[in-house]
Amino acid sequence: MPRPFDRPETARIAAFLREIGIPIAVESLPESFLPGLTVRDGGLVVDPDRLKWPGDLLHEAGHVAVTEPDRRPGLAAVADDPGEEMAAIAWSWAAASAIGLAPETLFHDDYRAGGQSLIENFSAGRDVGVPMLVWFGMTGGWKPKEEGRAAFPLMDRWLR
């Protein structure tokens, strides 16, 4: 039986995801695209013994979050869509900001999209993926054009 989340950042991420409505199951995973992590039935399945990077939880959760609501419950793999990928990256930055996670934990050295460049991007207020979140109605963007909308990285809602 896998051990519960023993790294503080992993436990904090899991609590946040459950709070916003993204289910997390803990079980042994022999093989998966990311070590110790996969998507199943619109939620995450995590093997704490094999999870290499806690921040990967937020990125995969971002894919779940930006999936159309009617497709989310049956989601078993993330889409290979560049727009969704960018939205998941931006969503994960917003989520990491909301829970006080260090940017290097989210965008680690092995991050396939270039962790350090993404940290620099979001720290400078650039738009990788943010317009997609605006289009999905999840945030108002860096400078909301509509009154009452959240300014990124704040979110109006966490699930599309």
N, C-alpha and C positions, 0 to 999 in steps of 0.2 A: 504494500500500500504506500503510495507516495506520501512524503511528509507534507504538512501544511506549509504555507508560504513562510519561510523563515527570514527572508531578507526584508527589511522594513519597507523599502520602496516597492517591492512586489506586493506586499500585503496592502499598502496604501493604494496602489493601482487597482488591485482586485476589489477592494472596498468601494472605490469610486465607481468602477464599472458596474458593479452590482446595484449601487445606489441609483444610477441613471437608467438602469433597465437592460444592461447587456449581461446575459447569463454567463457564468463561468463554472465549468466542471473540472474537477481535479481527478486525473487518472493517469496511469502509465501509458505512454505513447512510444511504441518501438521506433517508428520512423515518421517524420513529418517534414514539410517544406522548411519550416524554421525549427531549430532544435527545441523540442519540448512544447510546441504550440501548434494548434490547428483550429480551424473554424468548423463548427458542426451545428446544424439546426439553429442558425442565427445567433450563436454564441461562441464563446471560446472554450477550448479544451486545453488544459495546461498540465504538463508533467513537471512539477517543481524540481525533480531530480535532474531533468535534462534541459530546463530553460536556461539559456545562456545569457540573454540580455533582457532584463525586466521591461525596458522600454519597448521591446517588440510587442508586448501585450497591448500597449496603447496604439501602435500603428495598426495592428490587426483589428483591434476594436474600432478604429477609425473606419475601416472598410465596412464593418458591420453597421456602424452608425450612419454612414452615408448611403447605404443600400436602400432602395425604394421600400417603403413599409410593407407592401404586399409581397415582396420577394424575401424580406428579411427572415421570417420564421423557418424557411427551408434552406437558407444559405448554408452551403457546405464547402464553398471555395470562393475566394475573392475574385472579382472580375479583373480581367486583363485589359482594363480601360485606362488610358493615360489621365483623363479628367478625374476619374474616381481615385486613381493613385494620388494625384496632387491634392484632392480634397481630403483623403485619409491622412496625408502628411500634415496638412494645415490643421485638421481636427486634432491630431495627436499633439501638436504644439499647444493648441488651446487647452487640451485636457491636462497636459503636463504643467502648464501655467496655473491652471485651476487648483491643482493639488500640491503645488510647490516642488515639483520634481526638477532636479538639475537638468539643464538642456543636454549635457553630455550623457546622461542616463538614457534619454530618449534617442538622441542621434549619436550613437556610440561609434567607435572606430570602425566596426565592421558594417555599419549601415550602408546598404547598397546604393543609395542615392547621394552619398557623400555627406556624412554627418556634420563635419565642421562647416562646410559651405551652407548647409541648411540652418545651422545655428546663426551664422552671420546674416543670412537672408532674413530670418524672422526677427532677429535683434535689430535689424535696420528698418523694419516695417515694410519689407517687400512682399509681393503678392503671390508667392507660390501656393496655389490651391485655394486661397481665400476667396477669389471671385466665385469659385464653384460652391463654396459654403453659403455665400450670399445668394446665389441662384437657387440653392436648395432651401432657402429660407431659414437657415440655421444661425446666421449672424448678420450684422449690418455692415461688416467690413471694417477696415482700419479707420475710416471716417464715414460713419453711416450717413446716407443721404436722406433717410427717413427718420423722423423724430420717434423716439421710443425704442429704436433698435440698439442692440448691444454693439459696442465697438470691439472688434477683434483684438485680443484673443478671448474676450468675453463672448459667450454664446447666448442666443435667445432660446435655443433648445439644443439638446445633445443628440437627439435622434431625428433623422429626416422624416 
